[in-house]
Amino acid sequence: MSDLYLTGFERVLFPVWEGVIRGRPTLSLRKHLEQTQWRSRDELQAIQIGALRSLLRHAARNVPLYRERFAASGIAPESIHTVEDLAKVPLLTRDEAIDTRARRTATSGATVAVNKSTGGTTGQPMQFGYDLPSEHWRQAMRLRGWGWAGHRTGARTLHYWGMPSRPALAQRMKIGIDRMLKRELYVDCTQRSDEAMTAAARTIARFQPESLICFTQAAVDLARHILTHSLRAWESVAVLCCAERLFPDDRRILKEAFGENVFETYGCREVMLIGSECDRHDGLHLSVENLVVEVIVREHGTTRAARPGETGEVVITDLHNYAMPFIRYLNGDLAVAGPVDECACGRRLPRIASVEGRVADTLRDGNGGRVSGLMFNVIFTPLAADVRQFQAVQARDGSVTIKLVPMRPLDEKTREMIRKKCAEKLPGVSVKTEVVGEIPLSRSGKRQVTIVER
Ligand SMILES: [Zn+2]
């Protein structure tokens, strides 16, 4: 492709912006990762176990929670020689991760540089932090994974995404420059009225992006709208599906609307990219240089690794976040383990078959318009200090009740703010909040962010 801006961006602008101005070694790390992805299984395991042992040594020395946990269960980091040995370390549930934030913060050896929160796909908002080296690993890993889908930083990219709350002015300016240089455009995907989707399709036609990075179900809705109203006015746009599950039928619809290049990716805000599809679309290659990803089955009081093809709970160990480690963290998602044969692409990075969690029901506004249940994750992300758990229930008459399990007694102002933010996204619908002691799991044992009564 003869795109002078892109060539200049890749060779000069981006390295200067990232390396010199923002002081990020993201690009040299990415170069490293471009090489390691072709290494043998043994070499990849050696890289992973080396990083894991360092992390465990650091955690035992400098992180109060892990010092206590390792002592209580008699674990010495030196006794961990393989990734399988990691099974000796106790799991960290999401509730525990929320409650132990202070005791998971390192007392030395690393400092929290980035504070974030997440609404979570399970309706349990959480605050967490990580250090700068971890940020560089995250960014480099994301660039590599998205690169498999043909995404290039600096090439026109449209994000069809849930918009977080407005950051401060200085932060907005920094983000603005970053996006302008990278030629990224953001369109709010939580609005699904016909007008909003027609406007989004027009924006795509005008902007002609190379890739579309999207909330999966939002893009599927948009694709259906594009096909129904014959709005496709582009050759081919690579679609990178994030944040929600991609069902086989979704892939077919996305291909019809955007072209053949549809890729599933899997990540969570706590650690960012966990896995990505390569061009063979045969499972998701895991980010093993940055994470240990286990898929486990807990039954009859025991825990074991899921067999290939079997669904289990996702357990994550973040290898480079020393400031607030996540070690064997149950992030609330379910995934299908395997496949174990080698991918035809030649990469030896292990894979998971698919991700089962991350399903949010679609609600209806007063005009019958579709509203993604994921907007609640966006609304509750900045409220992690106030709300432990939430669930939105839409009754048959259309009215919505937001159930809240508060972290501390919620004042009337916060409740009203939550009600107003939800009502804004659901025009014509009566919205009320209700404080409850707990939110029961569904019959399948899952936590649901949204329930639409039919
Ligand atoms: Zn592959």
Boltz pocket constraint, residues with backbone or C-beta under 6 A from the ligand:
constraints:
  - pocket:
      binder: B
      contacts: [[A, 278], [A, 279], [A, 280], [A, 285], [A, 343], [A, 344], [A, 345], [A, 346], [A, 347]]
      max_distance: 6.0
